[in-house]
Amino acid sequence: MWPRWLTSIKEVSHNYLRPNASGYNLWFTVSASDERIQEILQEIKTLTGRAMLVMPTGRIFKIGVKFDII
């Protein structure tokens, strides 16, 4: 069962449903204001009924890639 509703949250940029020993692990990234992030996390917790491990960004790395396209 893929959580399609997660892809409808515009602040969620990546999400993966990964199998593990306990069943499945849902991993996702959220980019928004602190207040909005808390709203999104609460919504996800309510919809899933699962405990969450929240790992906030400690340091941001931006990698730029440029291609010469003719």
VENWO-V410111 format. One record per pair of residues at least 4 apart in sequence whose ideal C-beta (glycine too) atoms are under 6 Angstrom apart, sorted by the first residue. I is the first residue (numbers start at 0). J is the second residue. D is the distance in Angstrom with one decimal. If there is no record, write none. Layout:
i=I j=J d=D
i=I j=J d=D
This chain:
i=1 j=16 d=6.0
i=5 j=11 d=5.8
i=5 j=14 d=5.1
i=10 j=29 d=5.2
i=10 j=30 d=5.7
i=10 j=31 d=4.1
i=11 j=27 d=5.4
i=11 j=29 d=5.6
i=12 j=28 d=5.2
i=12 j=30 d=5.9
i=13 j=28 d=4.7
i=14 j=27 d=3.8
i=15 j=26 d=4.8
i=16 j=23 d=5.6
i=16 j=25 d=5.5
i=17 j=24 d=4.7
i=18 j=23 d=5.8
i=19 j=24 d=4.7
i=29 j=36 d=5.4
i=29 j=39 d=5.5
i=31 j=35 d=3.8
i=31 j=36 d=5.1
i=43 j=47 d=6.0
i=44 j=51 d=5.7
